[in-house]
Structure formats: C-alpha cells, structure tokens
Amino acid sequence: MKKMSLTIAGIGHAINHSFQLMIPPLLPFLAIEFNLNLIEIGLLVTAFVAAYGVGQLPTGILADKVGAKNLIIFGLTICAVGSLVALFSPNIYILLAGFVIMGAGGSTYHPSGLTMLSHAFDEKGRGHAMGLHGLAGSVGQIASPIASGGIAVLQGWKITFLIYALLGFGFSIFVFIRWRGKDVVSRTNAQAPKQRNSLRRLLSKAIIIVFVLAIFQGFLYQITTSFLILYLVQARSYDVAIASLMLSLLLATGGVGQYVSGALSDRLGRKKVLIVLSLACAGTALPIPMVSNVILVILVLVFGFILLGLIPTTNALMSDLAKGSFGVLFGIYYLFAFGVSSAGPPIAGFLGENFGLGSIFYFSAGIAIICLMITLLIPAPTLNEQKGWADGIQNS
C-alpha cells in the first residue's frame, strides 16, 4: 500500500507540476504572438494559478469523501483538455480560458495526493515520504521547462500544448489500469463518522498560522517560476533555451532540497528547518540582480535548493497538525498557497514593468523575511518535536 501510494502520488506530482512549469518557457513566445506586456503576462499566469488555487478547497473536501484515485484521474484529464483548448486558441481570451481549465484540473492533485500519503505514512516517516514526493514532483519541474522550451523552439508553442495533452490523458489511463487496491478516504469520513470535527475545531492557532505562511511561500514560488526566464532573456540577454535550462537547474537543486529538508525536519523539527530556510532564501534572492553572470548561476542553484526545500517541511507540518482531516485541511492550505498567492505574478509584473525586472528579486527577498517572521509565530514545539503535543492543541 505504501509503495503503490508513493508511486502514484510521485508520478502524479511530477506530471501535475509539468503542466505548471510548461508555461514559463512559452511566455516569450506568447508575448510575441499576442503582443503582451509584463503585467498582461502576469495576469495570464494568474489565470492558471488562481484556478489552481480556488479548486483546492472543494477538491480537499471531495478527497475526504470519494478518495484520491478518482480525483487524480479526473484532474489530469481536465489538464489535458485545457492544454488542447490552449493549442487551438485564436486569441488571448481563448488562451486564457485554456489556462483556467488547466489550472482547475491541476487543483485536484495536492489535496488528493497528499491525503493518500498522509494515510499511508505515520508521523515518524511522513517528512521523509513528503520529501520523496517533493523530489518526484521536482523531476517533472526539472524536465518540463527544458521539454517545453525545446519543443517550442524546434516545433512551435502549439506542439508543446499538444504533447502535454497526450501526457495528461496517458497517465490518467495508467492510474485507472494500475490502481487495483481500495481507494483511500479520510478516517474522519470513512472510519469514524461519529467523531467528525467541525471545521472550526480543526482550525487551531498553529494551523491558521501555517495557512498564512502558505500565502507568502506561494508568492515566492509563483514569482520565481513565472519571471526567472523572462528576467534572464530580457535583462541578461539569455537565449530562451538557455534560460529554460536555468529554470530547470534551479528546480533540480530544489528537488534535492526537498528531499534533504523533509528528512531533516523529521530529525530536527519542522519549525527549526523553516526558520533557517526562510532566512537563507532572503539572503540568496537579494543579490541576484547585482552579481555577474557566473555568480548568478551559483545563486540560482542555491536559491532553488532553499526555495523548494520549504515545501515538504511545511507539508509535513500541515499533515502533523491535520489529525486525520487531511483532505479538507490540505484543500484550504493549497487554496492559500496557490489561490491567494496568485496575486503575486501581477504585482511582480507591475514592479518589473515600472522598476526593472531586477526589482522582482528584491521583492522576493522581502517576502522571504515575512515568511521568517510568520514561522517564528508558530507555537513550539511542533508535533514531531514533542510526543502528544498535537492532542493538546485540539483543546486550545
């Protein structure tokens, strides 16, 4: 059960993020095709991210009720349909609709996939499992910018959308055929219906703080993945293919960072790891616009390790605090992480349009400091640092 859950969740995570990371390499081509400025590009990204975020909560509720398998199949099928809509878009409005459909389909993955893992692994191994899950997602993130940018350069951006549509349809069929076991649903719905907690009772102080933290971590992720390629192409005169490779390298080191941080959080505690990573994230983002191209490469790699290392640690903390109601709480969590944080790309686009693309990284450094301050507010010790603490917070 553990092996199958981790396999399906890992591959699904990779493909889910492949759809999201398909977009940044295409932005220079779409900007030319549809005559877009930086603010409009930011809004185009927001169309995907907002739909991706808003769909998390209803998906989380469904994950607790109907299980993860059907949601993963359904979501990736919808992603594929959205990619086909974008493929045939004659104007920016149809393209926008395609991005919304892809985002809505992508919104089904995290509540369902993380619910699956939260049931399969207990607290002692959960950080490690989340790290492996994050590493698998990074494989998709790493490969996607290279594949998307390469296909667009060689065959055109429309062929990119076609290939990704086939990928989404293909994995949906794979999961349908390979998953023979019983689907997982939340204990609070399937095993103990008389002990359901109200949403108000589930929302402890620690969980609310983590939700707020998710917003600002989401800002960091969305801004970086959306604008790094544009920054390298327009401010540093990189070729699109090389800039796409740089994003993939950032995500590659991020994959390692996810594995390392997830494992360390099991040993050292979630909060300690988040404090160190948030501080390091600010210190790495700040000098990016000021350094030479050689130092830039090093900073981008280190920044990726740190930035993506935040994700499994925060996921594991959220899972620790959820106490069985994984689907609905992960749904709310990712509503904040992607839905609310979808405001980030237009804000970054405004800054880039008016103050230069380098200002986006100063903005990112400031957000990382906010993440640090929010993390310091999380009640200590966290669940994995003191046995039984989670039982205590339910009564707080």
QUIFEN-V292859 format. One record per backbone hydrogen bond with DSSP energy under -1.0 kcal/mol. CO is the residue of the C=O (numbers start at 1). NH is the residue of the N-H. Records with the same first field share a line. If there is no record, write none. Layout:
CO=NH, NH
//
This chain:
1=5
2=6
3=7
4=8
5=9
6=10
7=11
8=12
9=13
10=14
11=15
12=16
13=17
14=18
15=19
16=20
17=21
23=26
26=30
27=31
28=32
29=33
30=34
31=36
37=41
38=42
39=43
40=44
41=45
42=46
43=47
44=48
45=49
46=50
47=51
48=52
49=53
50=54
51=55
53=56
55=59
56=60
57=61
58=62
59=63
60=64
62=66
68=72
69=73
70=74
71=75
72=76
73=77
74=78
75=79
76=80
77=81
78=82
79=83
80=84
81=85
82=86
83=87
84=88
86=89
91=95
92=96
93=97
94=98
95=99
96=100
97=101
98=102
99=103
100=104
101=105
102=106
103=107
105=108
106=109
108=112
109=113
110=114
111=115
112=116
113=117
114=118
115=119
116=120
117=121
125=129
126=130
127=131
128=132
129=133
130=134
131=135
132=136
133=137
134=138
135=139
136=140
137=141
138=142
139=143
140=144
141=145
143=147
144=148
145=149
146=150
147=151
148=152
149=153
150=154
151=155
157=161
158=162
159=163
160=164
161=165
162=166
163=167
164=168
165=169
166=170
167=171
168=172
169=173
170=174
171=175
172=176
173=177
174=178
175=179
178=180
186=189, 190
187=191, 192
192=195
198=202
199=203
202=204
204=208
205=209
206=210
207=211
208=212
209=213
210=214
211=215
212=216
213=217
214=218
215=219
216=220
217=221
218=222
219=223
220=224
221=225
222=226
223=227
224=228
227=231
228=232
229=233
230=234
231=235, 236
232=238
239=243
240=244
241=245
242=246
243=247
244=248
245=249
246=250
247=251
248=252
249=253
250=254
251=255
252=256
253=257
254=258
255=259
256=260
257=261
258=262
259=263
260=264
261=265
263=267
264=268
265=269
269=273
270=274
271=275
272=276
273=277
274=278
275=279
276=280
277=281
278=282
279=283
280=284
281=285
282=286
285=288
287=290
292=296
293=297
294=298
295=299
296=300
297=301
298=302
299=303
300=304
301=305
302=306
303=307
304=308
307=310
310=314
311=315
312=316
313=317
314=318
315=319
316=320
317=321
318=322
322=325
324=326
325=329
326=330
327=331
328=332
329=333
330=334
331=335
332=336
333=337
334=338
335=340
336=341
340=343
341=344
343=347
344=348
345=349
346=350
347=351
348=352
349=353
350=354
351=355
352=356
356=359
357=360
358=361
359=363
360=364
361=365
362=366
363=367
364=368
365=369
366=370
367=371
368=372
369=373
370=374
371=375
372=376
374=377
375=378
382=385
386=389
388=392
389=393
392=395
393=396
//
